[in-house]
Amino acid sequence: MNKNLKLNILLKDASVHKIQFDKEWFFDLKDMEDYLNEDLSEVEFIHLPFKYDEEIIETKCATLEDIERVRRENSK
């Protein structure tokens, strides 16, 4: 676990796509893997729509809590 994740920093970071759904923030798992330089394939995810260059793409997304839980488990 190299980087500590802070919601307010991630919300300001343009390199990580995010979307608020049902009052929770969800982060694009691919972007988070690049941001952390870690494998997040074990994180539970849902598919949410993101708009990329005027095209809507269903993307694997997870909450910060889900990402942190897997990172903690993998660091043991």
N, CA, C and O atoms as a GROMACS GRO file, in nm:
protein
  304
    1MET      N    1   0.085  -0.117   0.000
    1MET     CA    2   0.000   0.000   0.000
    1MET      C    3   0.089   0.123   0.000
    1MET      O    4   0.126   0.174   0.106
    2ASN      N    5   0.123   0.170  -0.116
    2ASN     CA    6   0.213   0.283  -0.127
    2ASN      C    7   0.145   0.416  -0.099
    2ASN      O    8   0.198   0.498  -0.024
    3LYS      N    9   0.028   0.437  -0.157
    3LYS     CA   10  -0.040   0.565  -0.143
    3LYS      C   11  -0.159   0.553  -0.050
    3LYS      O   12  -0.234   0.456  -0.056
    4ASN      N   13  -0.174   0.653   0.035
    4ASN     CA   14  -0.296   0.662   0.115
    4ASN      C   15  -0.401   0.731   0.030
    4ASN      O   16  -0.373   0.830  -0.038
    5LEU      N   17  -0.520   0.679   0.035
    5LEU     CA   18  -0.628   0.736  -0.045
    5LEU      C   19  -0.711   0.831   0.039
    5LEU      O   20  -0.757   0.796   0.148
    6LYS      N   21  -0.729   0.950  -0.012
    6LYS     CA   22  -0.812   1.051   0.053
    6LYS      C   23  -0.918   1.096  -0.047
    6LYS      O   24  -0.886   1.136  -0.159
    7LEU      N   25  -1.042   1.090  -0.005
    7LEU     CA   26  -1.154   1.122  -0.093
    7LEU      C   27  -1.142   1.262  -0.152
    7LEU      O   28  -1.159   1.279  -0.273
    8ASN      N   29  -1.112   1.361  -0.070
    8ASN     CA   30  -1.108   1.498  -0.121
    8ASN      C   31  -0.998   1.518  -0.226
    8ASN      O   32  -1.015   1.599  -0.317
    9ILE      N   33  -0.887   1.447  -0.215
    9ILE     CA   34  -0.780   1.456  -0.315
    9ILE      C   35  -0.822   1.386  -0.443
    9ILE      O   36  -0.800   1.438  -0.553
   10LEU      N   37  -0.883   1.268  -0.431
   10LEU     CA   38  -0.927   1.194  -0.549
   10LEU      C   39  -1.037   1.269  -0.625
   10LEU      O   40  -1.043   1.262  -0.748
   11LEU      N   41  -1.124   1.339  -0.552
   11LEU     CA   42  -1.230   1.414  -0.619
   11LEU      C   43  -1.174   1.528  -0.703
   11LEU      O   44  -1.235   1.568  -0.803
   12LYS      N   45  -1.059   1.581  -0.665
   12LYS     CA   46  -0.997   1.691  -0.739
   12LYS      C   47  -0.906   1.642  -0.851
   12LYS      O   48  -0.870   1.720  -0.939
   13ASP      N   49  -0.868   1.516  -0.849
   13ASP     CA   50  -0.772   1.461  -0.945
   13ASP      C   51  -0.841   1.429  -1.078
   13ASP      O   52  -0.928   1.343  -1.084
   14ALA      N   53  -0.801   1.499  -1.182
   14ALA     CA   54  -0.863   1.480  -1.314
   14ALA      C   55  -0.822   1.350  -1.381
   14ALA      O   56  -0.887   1.307  -1.476
   15SER      N   57  -0.716   1.286  -1.334
   15SER     CA   58  -0.669   1.162  -1.397
   15SER      C   59  -0.754   1.041  -1.357
   15SER      O   60  -0.744   0.935  -1.418
   16VAL      N   61  -0.837   1.057  -1.254
   16VAL     CA   62  -0.923   0.948  -1.207
   16VAL      C   63  -1.068   0.985  -1.236
   16VAL      O   64  -1.121   1.081  -1.181
   17HIS      N   65  -1.131   0.907  -1.322
   17HIS     CA   66  -1.273   0.929  -1.351
   17HIS      C   67  -1.356   0.880  -1.233
   17HIS      O   68  -1.327   0.777  -1.173
   18LYS      N   69  -1.458   0.956  -1.202
   18LYS     CA   70  -1.543   0.923  -1.088
   18LYS      C   71  -1.685   0.967  -1.117
   18LYS      O   72  -1.710   1.054  -1.201
   19ILE      N   73  -1.779   0.905  -1.046
   19ILE     CA   74  -1.919   0.939  -1.063
   19ILE      C   75  -1.990   0.918  -0.930
   19ILE      O   76  -1.961   0.823  -0.857
   20GLN      N   77  -2.082   1.008  -0.899
   20GLN     CA   78  -2.160   0.992  -0.777
   20GLN      C   79  -2.288   0.919  -0.814
   20GLN      O   80  -2.362   0.960  -0.903
   21PHE      N   81  -2.313   0.810  -0.742
   21PHE     CA   82  -2.430   0.727  -0.768
   21PHE      C   83  -2.489   0.687  -0.634
   21PHE      O   84  -2.419   0.632  -0.548
   22ASP      N   85  -2.615   0.715  -0.616
   22ASP     CA   86  -2.684   0.679  -0.491
   22ASP      C   87  -2.610   0.736  -0.369
   22ASP      O   88  -2.593   0.666  -0.269
   23LYS      N   89  -2.568   0.861  -0.378
   23LYS     CA   90  -2.502   0.937  -0.271
   23LYS      C   91  -2.362   0.887  -0.237
   23LYS      O   92  -2.304   0.930  -0.137
   24GLU      N   93  -2.306   0.797  -0.316
   24GLU     CA   94  -2.170   0.747  -0.293
   24GLU      C   95  -2.086   0.775  -0.414
   24GLU      O   96  -2.136   0.779  -0.526
   25TRP      N   97  -1.956   0.796  -0.394
   25TRP     CA   98  -1.862   0.816  -0.504
   25TRP      C   99  -1.807   0.682  -0.548
   25TRP      O  100  -1.765   0.600  -0.466
   26PHE      N  101  -1.807   0.661  -0.678
   26PHE     CA  102  -1.750   0.541  -0.739
   26PHE      C  103  -1.637   0.584  -0.832
   26PHE      O  104  -1.648   0.685  -0.902
   27PHE      N  105  -1.530   0.507  -0.831
   27PHE     CA  106  -1.410   0.540  -0.906
   27PHE      C  107  -1.383   0.434  -1.012
   27PHE      O  108  -1.400   0.314  -0.987
   28ASP      N  109  -1.342   0.479  -1.130
   28ASP     CA  110  -1.307   0.389  -1.240
   28ASP      C  111  -1.189   0.303  -1.195
   28ASP      O  112  -1.083   0.355  -1.161
   29LEU      N  113  -1.208   0.171  -1.193
   29LEU     CA  114  -1.104   0.081  -1.142
   29LEU      C  115  -0.975   0.087  -1.225
   29LEU      O  116  -0.866   0.080  -1.170
   30LYS      N  117  -0.987   0.100  -1.356
   30LYS     CA  118  -0.868   0.109  -1.441
   30LYS      C  119  -0.787   0.235  -1.405
   30LYS      O  120  -0.665   0.229  -1.393
   31ASP      N  121  -0.855   0.346  -1.388
   31ASP     CA  122  -0.788   0.471  -1.348
   31ASP      C  123  -0.722   0.456  -1.212
   31ASP      O  124  -0.611   0.504  -1.191
   32MET      N  125  -0.790   0.388  -1.120
   32MET     CA  126  -0.734   0.370  -0.986
   32MET      C  127  -0.612   0.277  -0.990
   32MET      O  128  -0.516   0.299  -0.916
   33GLU      N  129  -0.616   0.175  -1.075
   33GLU     CA  130  -0.498   0.088  -1.090
   33GLU      C  131  -0.379   0.169  -1.141
   33GLU      O  132  -0.267   0.152  -1.093
   34ASP      N  133  -0.403   0.256  -1.237
   34ASP     CA  134  -0.295   0.341  -1.289
   34ASP      C  135  -0.247   0.440  -1.183
   34ASP      O  136  -0.126   0.461  -1.169
   35TYR      N  137  -0.339   0.499  -1.110
   35TYR     CA  138  -0.307   0.598  -1.007
   35TYR      C  139  -0.223   0.536  -0.895
   35TYR      O  140  -0.126   0.596  -0.848
   36LEU      N  141  -0.260   0.415  -0.854
   36LEU     CA  142  -0.192   0.347  -0.744
   36LEU      C  143  -0.077   0.258  -0.790
   36LEU      O  144   0.008   0.220  -0.711
   37ASN      N  145  -0.076   0.226  -0.918
   37ASN     CA  146   0.020   0.131  -0.973
   37ASN      C  147   0.008  -0.003  -0.899
   37ASN      O  148   0.108  -0.063  -0.858
   38GLU      N  149  -0.116  -0.048  -0.884
   38GLU     CA  150  -0.147  -0.172  -0.814
   38GLU      C  151  -0.253  -0.250  -0.891
   38GLU      O  152  -0.330  -0.192  -0.968
   39ASP      N  153  -0.256  -0.381  -0.871
   39ASP     CA  154  -0.359  -0.466  -0.929
   39ASP      C  155  -0.482  -0.462  -0.838
   39ASP      O  156  -0.473  -0.495  -0.720
   40LEU      N  157  -0.594  -0.421  -0.893
   40LEU     CA  158  -0.718  -0.414  -0.815
   40LEU      C  159  -0.823  -0.512  -0.868
   40LEU      O  160  -0.943  -0.489  -0.852
   41SER      N  161  -0.777  -0.619  -0.929
   41SER     CA  162  -0.869  -0.715  -0.991
   41SER      C  163  -0.958  -0.786  -0.888
   41SER      O  164  -1.062  -0.841  -0.926
   42GLU      N  165  -0.920  -0.788  -0.762
   42GLU     CA  166  -0.998  -0.855  -0.659
   42GLU      C  167  -1.108  -0.766  -0.601
   42GLU      O  168  -1.190  -0.813  -0.522
   43VAL      N  169  -1.112  -0.640  -0.640
   43VAL     CA  170  -1.212  -0.547  -0.586
   43VAL      C  171  -1.348  -0.576  -0.648
   43VAL      O  172  -1.360  -0.593  -0.769
   44GLU      N  173  -1.450  -0.582  -0.563
   44GLU     CA  174  -1.587  -0.597  -0.612
   44GLU      C  175  -1.625  -0.468  -0.684
   44GLU      O  176  -1.592  -0.359  -0.639
   45PHE      N  177  -1.695  -0.482  -0.796
   45PHE     CA  178  -1.727  -0.364  -0.875
   45PHE      C  179  -1.868  -0.371  -0.929
   45PHE      O  180  -1.933  -0.475  -0.928
   46ILE      N  181  -1.913  -0.256  -0.976
   46ILE     CA  182  -2.038  -0.248  -1.052
   46ILE      C  183  -2.006  -0.175  -1.182
   46ILE      O  184  -1.904  -0.106  -1.192
   47HIS      N  185  -2.090  -0.190  -1.281
   47HIS     CA  186  -2.073  -0.117  -1.407
   47HIS      C  187  -2.156   0.011  -1.402
   47HIS      O  188  -2.276   0.008  -1.375
   48LEU      N  189  -2.090   0.123  -1.429
   48LEU     CA  190  -2.157   0.252  -1.434
   48LEU      C  191  -2.120   0.322  -1.564
   48LEU      O  192  -2.010   0.301  -1.616
   49PRO      N  193  -2.209   0.406  -1.616
   49PRO     CA  194  -2.181   0.475  -1.742
   49PRO      C  195  -2.090   0.596  -1.724
   49PRO      O  196  -2.113   0.679  -1.636
   50PHE      N  197  -1.988   0.606  -1.807
   50PHE     CA  198  -1.900   0.722  -1.811
   50PHE      C  199  -1.902   0.778  -1.952
   50PHE      O  200  -1.914   0.703  -2.049
   51LYS      N  201  -1.891   0.908  -1.962
   51LYS     CA  202  -1.890   0.973  -2.093
   51LYS      C  203  -1.745   1.002  -2.131
   51LYS      O  204  -1.678   1.081  -2.064
   52TYR      N  205  -1.697   0.938  -2.238
   52TYR     CA  206  -1.563   0.959  -2.292
   52TYR      C  207  -1.577   1.012  -2.433
   52TYR      O  208  -1.630   0.943  -2.520
   53ASP      N  209  -1.530   1.132  -2.458
   53ASP     CA  210  -1.535   1.191  -2.592
   53ASP      C  211  -1.673   1.176  -2.655
   53ASP      O  212  -1.686   1.128  -2.768
   54GLU      N  213  -1.775   1.217  -2.583
   54GLU     CA  214  -1.914   1.214  -2.629
   54GLU      C  215  -1.971   1.073  -2.647
   54GLU      O  216  -2.080   1.057  -2.702
   55GLU      N  217  -1.900   0.971  -2.601
   55GLU     CA  218  -1.948   0.833  -2.610
   55GLU      C  219  -1.968   0.780  -2.469
   55GLU      O  220  -1.881   0.798  -2.383
   56ILE      N  221  -2.080   0.714  -2.445
   56ILE     CA  222  -2.109   0.656  -2.314
   56ILE      C  223  -2.053   0.514  -2.311
   56ILE      O  224  -2.083   0.432  -2.398
   57ILE      N  225  -1.970   0.486  -2.209
   57ILE     CA  226  -1.907   0.355  -2.195
   57ILE      C  227  -1.936   0.303  -2.054
   57ILE      O  228  -1.915   0.373  -1.956
   58GLU      N  229  -1.983   0.178  -2.047
   58GLU     CA  230  -2.003   0.112  -1.917
   58GLU      C  231  -1.866   0.074  -1.862
   58GLU      O  232  -1.789   0.004  -1.928
   59THR      N  233  -1.835   0.120  -1.743
   59THR     CA  234  -1.702   0.104  -1.685
   59THR      C  235  -1.710   0.035  -1.549
   59THR      O  236  -1.804   0.056  -1.473
   60LYS      N  237  -1.610  -0.048  -1.518
   60LYS     CA  238  -1.602  -0.111  -1.387
   60LYS      C  239  -1.566  -0.003  -1.284
   60LYS      O  240  -1.466   0.067  -1.299
   61CYS      N  241  -1.650   0.008  -1.180
   61CYS     CA  242  -1.629   0.110  -1.078
   61CYS      C  243  -1.646   0.050  -0.939
   61CYS      O  244  -1.716  -0.050  -0.920
   62ALA      N  245  -1.578   0.112  -0.842
   62ALA     CA  246  -1.588   0.066  -0.704
   62ALA      C  247  -1.580   0.186  -0.611
   62ALA      O  248  -1.530   0.292  -0.648
   63THR      N  249  -1.630   0.167  -0.491
   63THR     CA  250  -1.621   0.272  -0.391
   63THR      C  251  -1.480   0.274  -0.332
   63THR      O  252  -1.405   0.177  -0.343
   64LEU      N  253  -1.447   0.384  -0.271
   64LEU     CA  254  -1.318   0.397  -0.205
   64LEU      C  255  -1.303   0.294  -0.093
   64LEU      O  256  -1.194   0.241  -0.071
   65GLU      N  257  -1.412   0.266  -0.023
   65GLU     CA  258  -1.409   0.169   0.087
   65GLU      C  259  -1.377   0.029   0.035
   65GLU      O  260  -1.299  -0.044   0.097
   66ASP      N  261  -1.437  -0.009  -0.078
   66ASP     CA  262  -1.410  -0.141  -0.135
   66ASP      C  263  -1.264  -0.152  -0.180
   66ASP      O  264  -1.201  -0.256  -0.161
   67ILE      N  265  -1.213  -0.047  -0.240
   67ILE     CA  266  -1.074  -0.046  -0.285
   67ILE      C  267  -0.979  -0.057  -0.166
   67ILE      O  268  -0.885  -0.136  -0.168
   68GLU      N  269  -1.005   0.021  -0.063
   68GLU     CA  270  -0.919   0.019   0.057
   68GLU      C  271  -0.923  -0.117   0.126
   68GLU      O  272  -0.820  -0.165   0.174
   69ARG      N  273  -1.040  -0.179   0.132
   69ARG     CA  274  -1.052  -0.310   0.199
   69ARG      C  275  -0.963  -0.414   0.131
   69ARG      O  276  -0.892  -0.489   0.198
   70VAL      N  277  -0.967  -0.419  -0.001
   70VAL     CA  278  -0.884  -0.516  -0.075
   70VAL      C  279  -0.737  -0.482  -0.059
   70VAL      O  280  -0.654  -0.572  -0.045
   71ARG      N  281  -0.702  -0.354  -0.060
   71ARG     CA  282  -0.562  -0.316  -0.043
   71ARG      C  283  -0.511  -0.358   0.096
   71ARG      O  284  -0.398  -0.405   0.108
   72ARG      N  285  -0.595  -0.342   0.200
   72ARG     CA  286  -0.556  -0.385   0.334
   72ARG      C  287  -0.537  -0.536   0.340
   72ARG      O  288  -0.440  -0.585   0.398
   73GLU      N  289  -0.629  -0.611   0.279
   73GLU     CA  290  -0.621  -0.757   0.279
   73GLU      C  291  -0.496  -0.804   0.206
   73GLU      O  292  -0.431  -0.899   0.250
   74ASN      N  293  -0.462  -0.738   0.096
   74ASN     CA  294  -0.345  -0.779   0.017
   74ASN      C  295  -0.213  -0.739   0.082
   74ASN      O  296  -0.108  -0.794   0.047
   75SER      N  297  -0.216  -0.645   0.175
   75SER     CA  298  -0.092  -0.601   0.238
   75SER      C  299  -0.054  -0.687   0.359
   75SER      O  300   0.054  -0.670   0.416
   76LYS      N  301  -0.142  -0.779   0.397
   76LYS     CA  302  -0.114  -0.865   0.514
   76LYS      C  303  -0.015  -0.973   0.479
   76LYS      O  304   0.021  -1.055   0.564
   0.00000   0.00000   0.00000
